[in-house]
Amino acid sequence: MAEDIPAGACGGSKLAAHPAATVRSQPTGTSKMTEHDSEHFSGWQGRRVLVTGHTGFKGGWLCLWLRHLGAEVTGYALEPVGPRNLFTAAGVADAARSVIGDLRDAAFLAATLAEAKPEVVFHLAAQPLVRASYRQPAETYATNVMGTVHLLDAVRATPSVQAVVVVTTDKCYENREWLWPYRENDPLGGRDPYASSKACAELVTEAYRSSFLAASGVQVASVRAGNVIGGGDFAEDRLIPDLIRGAEREQSVPIRAPRAIRPWQHVLDPLAGYLILASRLLAEDGAEFAEGWNFGPAADDARTVAWVTEQLVARWDRIRWTNDDQGNHPHEAGLLTLDSSKAIARLGWRPQLSLELALDWLIDWYRADADRADVHALTLAQIARYEALNRGGGSPAETKHVETQ
C-alpha cells in the first residue's frame, strides 16, 4: 500500500551499508532447484527470501506459505492498513522479519536488501486500487513505477540475489474490451493511473532485465494475475471485503458494476505460480523463464460481479447488495480475462480451485474471523490443503467438496 509513513522507520533494526558489487555466485548452503522441486513446493528450506508488500493481502499469504515451506523470510512494506488486516489477524509478523519502510525511500530499501542478503525477491508492494489511483495519481506512479525502479536498483547492488519475481496485474494490458483473453505478447496499456502504472512497471522490469540483471546472472520475471480473492482481504473499494463489512454491519452494499466480468481466482492459485516460477528461475536453465507470465483462473471462472455477489449471498445470508450501476463512477474495465496457456504448458502450473470452492474457502475464513476463531491456524490449514490438491493433480471439478476446517 502507498500511504505516507516516516521514512526509515524500521523498529530499530540496524542496517549495514549496501555493497557495490554486482557479480553473483551460488551462496553456500543452498542448491539449485529442480523441476521436481518446483512442482511440489520443496527446495525452500533455509532459503533467504525478501517479500515486498508483506503487510498486504497477497504478500501476507505468501509470507505464511514461504515460512511453512521453511524459508527465512524478510518483509519490507508500509504499516498494515486499517484496524483489520491479514497481517495482524493471521500473525504474519511471526512468519517474517518485518521491516517497515517505503518503496520511495531508495536508500533504506537498498540497505534492507543488503542486510537481508536474499536469494529470491518477490516484489508485491504497490498502490493496488484503481479508484485510489484516480484520487492520488502522482503517488500511484511514484510507488508503482519508481518503487519498482528502486527495488531493481537495490537488487543490482545485492550480490546474493539470484531471482526476482515482479508482480504486476492483468490490468497492465491495453484492454480492448474484447472476448479473447490476453496473452503475454499482447500490447501493454492502461486507461486509468493504476493500470498504466503497472504497464510502466512491466517496461521498467524488462529494461532492468535486459540492461543490467541478465548479464550479472540475476533472472527476473514479471507475473500478471486476475482478481485475487481469499480470506483476510479487508481493502476498501473491493467487492468481497465491502460485502463482508456490510454483512457484519447488517447493511446493504451498493455494487457499482454488477455486469462487469472479472477473472476471479483464489489467492493461492497465483501464489503457487509465483513459487513454481521462482523455482525455475533458480534452475540451471533459469534464463529461459525470465520473462512475463500470466497466472489466471480457468476460463469458466471469469464471471460477472453480480454472479459472484449472489454466490456469496447464498453462502452467508447476512450479505445484501443493491445495484448502483447508474452512479457516477470513474472508468473501470468491463471485460478482462487472461490466457495462461504458457504457464500451463511450460511450468506445469494450473489453477487448482474452482471459483465455487474459492468462495467456500473465503467464507470459511471470514466466518472464523467473525467468530474470533484461530484464523492463523485456518490460513495454514488452507495452504496445506492446497498443497495436497496440487500433489494429487486434482482438477477444479474434482476438488469442489474439499473441507478446510
C-alpha angles and dihedrals in degrees: 000000000000110000122135118260130164107288114249098018106151109149094265097302111161109224127200123227112269119249125239097218118116105182112109127213132175107270118237114263098025131091139204113269123240130216089255090055093051094050092053099037093243127131095065097099108124094355115142112235132178119203120191113206095031092149090060132081103266093032091052093052090047093051092050091049094047092049089048086055091052101257123148101237131199118186127202120190147111120280113289112272120248133352092286120054141136092249092065100030096050098036097244089162088069091056099053143028098253120218115184109213145129125252087222090064096082097178095051092045091052091048090051092054091046091055097041094047093202122195092200129032124198110193110204103138112117148126091266107183127094097206092046088054090061090054095043109023097155092050090048092055093042091054102036099038108025090033088060090047090052092048094050091044088054089050089054089058096046112080095192094067115104103162138024128191113195113199116211126152146261086253091071090086124091096258113219093175090238131145097248121091118242121254128206093258095054117112119275120233143133134202096198126054094251095052094044092047089056092048087052090051088055090053091047090051092051092048094050092045093051099037103039122354105051091055091053094050099258113134113213126188133173125216134203124196136175133244099323118209136178144115118314101035107131099159121142120248094024121121104233099039089048091051092048092051090048091052092051091049093041090238131137114243121220111230112209102195110022093161095052114115118222134179098242119196139163112256092243093063098064092036088057087053092051091051093048091047092049089052090054091048088056093052125095091261093045094128089069089065099044098111142078122308136188120217104182133152128265113289094251091056092069096103139162121266088243092055092052091046093052091048089055091048088054090053097044116023093198089073113098132171144180131208112256095168092127095056124114101260134160115258117279128174115273098197127021130151136163134229108219096177093120094055091046093049101038104029101031089234122142134163110269102188124068115221090251091055092044089056090049091052095048093048088050088053097048093045089051090050092049089051090050091241124154101282091172089064092043092051091052090045091054090049090051091048090051091051089051091052090049093050090049092049091226119174121230089258091054094049100049097112102040111140120223101189 
